[in-house]
């Protein structure tokens, strides 16, 4: 039986592309066409891959790219975005993923990036490496036959139906405006926009092309299913203003020959409160959209803004990378200073907790109630919780 000791981790090369594609198809149960593989290879070049090799066989893989992501306070941070994590089903539970992540983290540290982020297919694997759910989304289904807007809900209008090609420049501009003010949303690189506008998923999904609803301050992209024409699936909705949000949803819920609209929304989306019967908005799934790991505690904590002043010491445990320790955190007028200290901590937690709190998706007092934050001083917990709380729920910009 092979173990991690019989496997070496090295950088990927173009010659590895076919083997990597086969490993990912086996791991994720989906097949990409040649055109899609070409686009994906530009978003995540094979030269940024790390492969675990046993003999001449690739049995594990990760790939990364440097991303720019918005953090609380409408600031941005450079982060390592990891994708394509897979281990061959014949080589599970042998420490290969651990070795891949050791190499991945060493690369991220060498690049000087304070965060590592990824979107995950499974939720029980990554906590041991210091990651935690940092952005949450909610899948919903709405019966349009029962959806009626309240009289107080505005009807701004201004929505047009456009082709994806014609609307492309406007979609990019609106996304960039939305991303700038939305914690958790990443800059979408040109290669990803090319993949986006190529609409390659249409060939896999068996659905229609993407239809575009365009507003001056927002857009909604949706598909109609060929097998079930009464369903409209919203692929992406971005609204910079409340009026754009209301206008787009009024069109989506008022379409002829559509009985059900499916979408994903942020935790604090006001849609249900805009309808006479909030039960019309049925949650079908609530789960993780983005995972995060803090690589450098002072660099990460000083990169974002905060809602309240704070002066505390936290004890951060990091058994996987040893990036923890005691840190003095001082916040004034939203700006943080953070440095290692020998002072006694008033709060203690695993480094996972910082990833969970970083974008504002969770509350510190909730983790304390779950016994995941050790509290020496209840007043210190309240102040810590208030400082990290945000006014808006974070949202993932694009899945990777």
C-alpha positions as CSV (number, residue, x, y, z in Angstrom):
1,X,0.0,0.0,0.0
2,X,1.4,3.4,-1.0
3,X,1.9,6.1,1.6
4,X,2.8,9.7,1.5
5,X,6.4,8.7,1.9
6,X,6.3,6.9,-1.5
7,X,4.8,10.0,-3.2
8,X,6.6,13.1,-4.1
9,X,5.0,16.6,-4.7
10,X,6.3,18.7,-7.5
11,X,5.3,21.6,-9.8
12,X,3.0,20.7,-12.7
13,X,4.0,20.9,-16.3
14,X,2.0,21.1,-19.6
15,X,2.8,17.4,-20.1
16,X,0.7,16.7,-17.0
17,X,-2.5,18.3,-18.3
18,X,-4.2,15.2,-19.6
19,X,-3.5,13.2,-16.4
20,X,-4.7,16.2,-14.2
21,X,-7.9,16.4,-16.2
22,X,-8.5,12.7,-15.8
23,X,-7.9,12.9,-12.1
24,X,-10.3,15.8,-11.7
25,X,-13.0,14.0,-13.8
26,X,-12.7,11.0,-11.5
27,X,-12.8,13.1,-8.4
28,X,-15.6,15.5,-9.2
29,X,-17.7,13.3,-11.5
30,X,-17.9,15.7,-14.3
31,X,-16.4,16.0,-17.8
32,X,-15.2,19.2,-19.3
33,X,-15.1,19.7,-23.1
34,X,-12.0,20.7,-24.9
35,X,-13.1,24.3,-25.2
36,X,-13.9,24.5,-21.5
37,X,-10.5,22.9,-20.6
38,X,-8.8,25.5,-22.7
39,X,-10.5,28.4,-21.0
40,X,-10.0,26.9,-17.5
41,X,-6.3,26.4,-18.3
42,X,-6.0,30.1,-18.8
43,X,-7.7,30.9,-15.4
44,X,-5.6,28.3,-13.6
45,X,-2.5,27.6,-15.7
46,X,-1.0,24.1,-15.3
47,X,2.3,25.7,-14.3
48,X,0.7,26.8,-11.1
49,X,-0.3,23.2,-10.3
50,X,1.2,21.0,-7.6
51,X,1.0,17.3,-8.3
52,X,1.5,14.3,-6.1
53,X,3.3,11.6,-8.0
54,X,3.8,8.0,-7.3
55,X,6.2,6.6,-9.9
56,X,5.0,8.0,-13.1
57,X,1.4,8.3,-12.0
58,X,-0.3,11.6,-10.8
59,X,-2.4,10.7,-7.7
60,X,-3.0,14.2,-6.3
61,X,-3.4,17.8,-7.4
62,X,-3.9,21.4,-6.4
63,X,-3.6,24.6,-8.4
64,X,-3.7,28.2,-7.4
65,X,-3.7,31.8,-8.7
66,X,-3.3,35.1,-6.9
67,X,-6.7,36.8,-6.5
68,X,-7.8,40.2,-5.3
69,X,-10.7,40.0,-2.9
70,X,-12.8,42.6,-1.2
71,X,-12.7,42.7,2.7
72,X,-14.8,44.7,5.1
73,X,-14.3,48.5,4.7
74,X,-14.3,48.3,0.9
75,X,-10.7,47.4,0.9
76,X,-9.0,44.7,-1.1
77,X,-6.5,42.1,-0.2
78,X,-4.3,39.8,-2.4
79,X,-5.0,36.1,-1.6
80,X,-4.0,32.7,-2.8
81,X,-7.0,31.1,-4.5
82,X,-6.7,27.3,-4.5
83,X,-8.7,25.1,-6.9
84,X,-8.9,21.6,-8.4
85,X,-8.0,19.8,-5.1
86,X,-8.2,16.1,-5.8
87,X,-6.6,12.8,-4.6
88,X,-7.1,9.6,-6.6
89,X,-9.8,7.3,-5.0
90,X,-7.1,4.6,-4.9
91,X,-4.9,6.8,-2.7
92,X,-7.2,8.2,0.0
93,X,-6.3,8.4,3.7
94,X,-2.6,8.1,3.1
95,X,-1.5,11.7,4.0
96,X,-1.2,12.8,0.4
97,X,-3.6,15.8,0.8
98,X,-1.7,16.9,3.9
99,X,1.6,16.9,1.9
100,X,0.0,18.8,-1.0
101,X,-1.3,21.4,1.5
102,X,2.1,21.7,3.1
103,X,3.6,22.5,-0.3
104,X,0.7,24.8,-1.2
105,X,1.1,26.8,2.1
106,X,4.9,27.0,1.6
107,X,4.2,28.6,-1.8
108,X,1.7,31.0,-0.5
109,X,4.0,32.0,2.3
110,X,6.8,32.6,-0.2
111,X,4.4,34.8,-2.2
112,X,3.7,36.9,0.9
113,X,0.0,36.4,0.7
114,X,-2.0,36.8,4.0
115,X,-5.0,34.7,3.1
116,X,-5.7,31.4,1.3
117,X,-9.2,30.9,0.0
118,X,-11.1,28.2,-2.0
119,X,-14.5,26.9,-2.8
120,X,-15.1,23.3,-1.6
121,X,-17.0,20.3,-2.7
122,X,-16.8,18.7,0.7
123,X,-17.1,20.2,4.2
124,X,-15.3,17.9,6.6
125,X,-11.8,17.9,5.1
126,X,-10.2,21.3,5.5
127,X,-10.6,22.2,9.2
128,X,-7.5,20.3,10.1
129,X,-5.5,22.5,7.8
130,X,-6.8,25.7,9.5
131,X,-9.7,26.6,7.2
132,X,-13.2,27.6,8.0
133,X,-16.4,28.6,6.2
134,X,-16.0,32.4,5.5
135,X,-18.9,33.1,3.2
136,X,-22.3,31.5,3.2
137,X,-25.0,31.4,0.5
138,X,-28.6,30.2,0.4
139,X,-30.3,28.5,-2.4
140,X,-34.0,29.4,-2.8
141,X,-37.0,28.3,-4.9
142,X,-39.9,30.7,-5.5
143,X,-43.4,29.7,-6.7
144,X,-44.1,32.7,-9.0
145,X,-47.8,31.9,-8.9
146,X,-47.9,32.9,-5.2
147,X,-45.3,35.7,-5.3
148,X,-46.9,39.1,-4.8
149,X,-44.9,42.2,-4.0
150,X,-46.0,44.4,-1.1
151,X,-47.4,47.8,-2.0
152,X,-44.4,49.4,-0.3
153,X,-41.9,47.6,-2.6
154,X,-40.7,50.0,-5.3
155,X,-41.2,49.3,-9.0
156,X,-38.3,51.2,-10.5
157,X,-38.4,49.7,-14.0
158,X,-35.5,50.3,-16.3
159,X,-34.8,46.6,-17.0
160,X,-34.1,45.4,-20.6
161,X,-33.6,42.0,-22.1
162,X,-30.3,41.8,-23.8
163,X,-28.1,39.2,-25.5
164,X,-25.0,38.0,-23.5
165,X,-22.7,39.3,-26.2
166,X,-24.2,42.7,-26.4
167,X,-24.4,43.2,-22.7
168,X,-20.9,41.9,-21.9
169,X,-19.2,45.4,-21.4
170,X,-22.0,46.5,-19.1
171,X,-22.0,43.3,-17.1
172,X,-18.3,43.7,-16.5
173,X,-18.7,47.3,-15.4
174,X,-21.6,46.5,-13.0
175,X,-19.8,43.5,-11.6
176,X,-16.7,45.6,-10.8
177,X,-18.8,48.2,-9.1
178,X,-20.6,45.5,-7.0
179,X,-17.4,43.7,-6.2
180,X,-15.8,46.9,-4.9
181,X,-18.4,47.2,-2.1
182,X,-19.0,43.5,-1.4
183,X,-16.8,41.7,1.1
184,X,-15.9,38.2,-0.2
185,X,-16.2,39.1,-3.8
186,X,-13.1,38.7,-6.0
187,X,-11.9,40.6,-9.0
188,X,-12.8,38.5,-12.0
189,X,-9.7,38.2,-14.3
190,X,-9.9,38.5,-18.1
191,X,-9.5,34.8,-18.5
192,X,-12.4,34.1,-16.3
193,X,-14.5,36.7,-18.1
194,X,-13.7,34.9,-21.4
195,X,-14.9,31.6,-19.9
196,X,-18.0,33.4,-18.5
197,X,-19.1,34.9,-21.8
198,X,-18.3,31.8,-23.8
199,X,-21.2,30.2,-21.9
200,X,-19.6,26.8,-22.1
201,X,-21.8,25.4,-19.3
202,X,-24.8,25.5,-21.7
203,X,-23.3,22.5,-23.5
204,X,-23.0,20.5,-20.3
205,X,-26.3,21.5,-18.6
206,X,-28.7,20.8,-21.4
207,X,-30.4,24.2,-20.8
208,X,-30.9,27.3,-22.9
209,X,-28.3,30.0,-23.4
210,X,-28.0,32.6,-20.7
211,X,-30.6,35.3,-20.9
212,X,-29.6,38.8,-19.6
213,X,-31.8,41.2,-17.7
214,X,-29.9,44.5,-17.6
215,X,-30.5,47.5,-15.4
216,X,-28.3,50.6,-15.1
217,X,-27.1,49.4,-11.7
218,X,-27.5,45.6,-11.9
219,X,-28.0,42.5,-14.0
220,X,-29.5,39.0,-13.7
221,X,-28.4,36.1,-15.8
222,X,-30.8,33.1,-16.0
223,X,-31.5,29.9,-18.0
224,X,-34.6,28.1,-18.9
225,X,-34.5,24.3,-18.7
226,X,-35.2,22.4,-21.9
227,X,-36.7,19.5,-20.0
228,X,-38.8,21.6,-17.7
229,X,-39.7,24.9,-19.3
230,X,-41.6,26.3,-16.3
231,X,-38.3,26.7,-14.3
232,X,-36.0,29.7,-14.6
233,X,-32.6,29.3,-12.9
234,X,-30.8,32.5,-12.0
235,X,-27.1,31.9,-12.7
236,X,-25.9,35.3,-11.3
237,X,-27.6,38.4,-10.0
238,X,-25.6,41.5,-9.0
239,X,-27.3,44.6,-7.9
240,X,-25.4,47.7,-6.8
241,X,-28.5,49.6,-5.6
242,X,-31.8,48.6,-3.8
243,X,-33.7,49.9,-6.9
244,X,-31.8,47.6,-9.2
245,X,-32.4,44.7,-6.9
246,X,-36.2,45.4,-6.8
247,X,-36.4,46.0,-10.5
248,X,-34.6,42.8,-11.5
249,X,-36.7,40.6,-9.1
250,X,-39.9,42.1,-10.3
251,X,-39.1,41.0,-13.8
252,X,-37.9,37.5,-12.7
253,X,-41.0,36.8,-10.7
254,X,-43.3,38.2,-13.4
255,X,-42.2,36.2,-16.4
256,X,-44.8,34.3,-18.5
257,X,-44.6,30.5,-18.6
258,X,-42.4,30.4,-15.6
259,X,-43.8,28.8,-12.4
260,X,-40.6,28.5,-10.4
261,X,-37.5,30.7,-10.1
262,X,-34.4,29.2,-8.5
263,X,-31.5,31.3,-7.3
264,X,-28.8,31.8,-4.7
265,X,-28.9,34.8,-2.4
266,X,-26.9,36.3,0.5
267,X,-27.9,35.7,4.1
268,X,-29.3,39.3,4.4
269,X,-31.1,39.5,1.1
270,X,-34.3,41.4,1.6
271,X,-36.3,39.6,-1.1
272,X,-38.6,37.6,1.3
273,X,-39.5,40.9,3.1
274,X,-40.5,42.5,-0.2
275,X,-43.3,39.9,-0.7
276,X,-46.7,39.7,0.9
277,X,-46.0,36.1,1.9
278,X,-42.4,35.5,2.9
279,X,-43.0,31.8,2.8
280,X,-43.0,32.0,-1.0
281,X,-39.2,32.2,-0.8
282,X,-38.4,28.6,0.1
283,X,-34.8,27.8,1.2
284,X,-33.7,24.6,-0.5
285,X,-30.1,24.7,0.7
286,X,-27.8,26.8,2.9
287,X,-24.1,26.1,2.8
288,X,-20.5,27.2,2.4
289,X,-19.6,29.4,-0.6
290,X,-16.0,30.2,0.4
291,X,-13.5,28.8,2.8
292,X,-10.6,30.9,4.2
293,X,-7.4,30.5,6.1
294,X,-5.4,33.3,7.7
295,X,-1.7,32.8,6.8
296,X,-0.3,35.8,8.5
297,X,-2.3,37.0,11.5
298,X,-1.0,40.6,11.7
299,X,-1.0,41.2,8.0
300,X,-4.6,39.8,7.6
301,X,-6.1,41.6,10.6
302,X,-4.6,45.0,9.7
303,X,-5.9,44.7,6.1
304,X,-9.6,45.0,6.9
305,X,-11.7,47.7,8.6
306,X,-13.7,47.3,11.8
307,X,-16.9,48.6,13.2
308,X,-15.8,49.4,16.8
309,X,-12.7,50.2,18.8
310,X,-10.9,47.4,20.5
311,X,-7.9,46.8,22.7
312,X,-7.3,43.1,23.5
313,X,-4.9,40.2,23.3
314,X,-5.9,36.9,21.5
315,X,-4.2,33.5,21.7
316,X,-4.3,31.9,18.3
317,X,-3.5,28.1,18.0
318,X,-2.3,26.9,14.7
319,X,-1.1,23.2,14.9
320,X,-0.8,22.8,11.1
321,X,1.5,25.7,10.2
322,X,2.6,27.1,13.5
323,X,1.5,30.7,12.5
324,X,-0.2,31.2,15.9
325,X,0.8,32.8,19.1
326,X,-0.4,35.7,21.3
327,X,-1.3,38.8,19.4
328,X,-2.1,42.3,20.7
329,X,-4.9,43.8,18.6
330,X,-5.7,47.5,18.9
331,X,-8.4,49.1,16.8
332,X,-9.2,52.8,16.6
333,X,-11.6,54.4,14.1
334,X,-11.8,51.2,12.1
335,X,-8.0,50.8,11.6
336,X,-6.2,47.9,13.3
337,X,-2.7,47.5,14.6
338,X,-1.6,43.9,15.4
339,X,1.6,42.4,16.6
340,X,2.9,39.4,18.6
341,X,3.0,39.9,22.3
342,X,3.9,38.1,25.5
343,X,0.9,39.6,27.3
344,X,-1.8,37.2,28.7
345,X,-4.7,36.7,26.3
346,X,-8.3,37.3,27.2
347,X,-9.7,35.2,24.3
348,X,-8.3,32.0,22.8
349,X,-9.2,30.0,19.6
350,X,-7.9,28.0,16.7
351,X,-6.8,29.9,13.7
352,X,-9.9,28.6,11.8
353,X,-12.0,31.1,13.8
354,X,-10.2,34.1,12.3
355,X,-11.0,32.7,8.8
356,X,-14.7,32.4,9.8
357,X,-14.9,35.9,11.2
358,X,-12.8,37.6,8.6
359,X,-15.4,38.7,6.1
360,X,-18.3,39.1,8.5
361,X,-20.3,35.9,7.9
362,X,-20.3,34.8,11.5
363,X,-20.4,36.2,15.0
364,X,-17.7,35.7,17.6
365,X,-20.3,35.2,20.4
366,X,-21.8,32.3,18.4
367,X,-18.5,30.5,18.3
368,X,-18.0,31.2,22.0
369,X,-21.4,29.6,22.7
370,X,-20.2,26.6,20.7
371,X,-17.2,26.4,23.0
372,X,-14.8,27.3,20.1
373,X,-13.6,30.5,21.7
374,X,-12.2,30.3,25.2
375,X,-13.3,33.4,27.1
376,X,-11.4,34.8,30.1
377,X,-13.5,38.0,30.1
378,X,-17.1,38.3,28.9
379,X,-16.6,42.1,28.3
380,X,-13.7,41.3,26.0
381,X,-15.8,38.9,24.0
382,X,-18.5,41.5,23.5
383,X,-16.0,44.1,22.4
384,X,-14.3,41.6,20.0
385,X,-17.7,40.6,18.6
386,X,-18.8,44.2,18.0
387,X,-15.5,45.1,16.3
388,X,-15.7,42.2,13.8
389,X,-19.4,42.5,13.0
390,X,-20.2,44.0,9.5
391,X,-23.2,45.8,8.2
392,X,-23.6,43.5,5.1
393,X,-23.3,39.8,4.7
394,X,-20.4,38.8,2.5
395,X,-20.9,37.2,-0.9
396,X,-18.7,35.1,-3.2
397,X,-17.9,36.8,-6.4
398,X,-17.2,33.8,-8.6
399,X,-16.9,30.0,-8.0
400,X,-13.5,28.5,-8.5
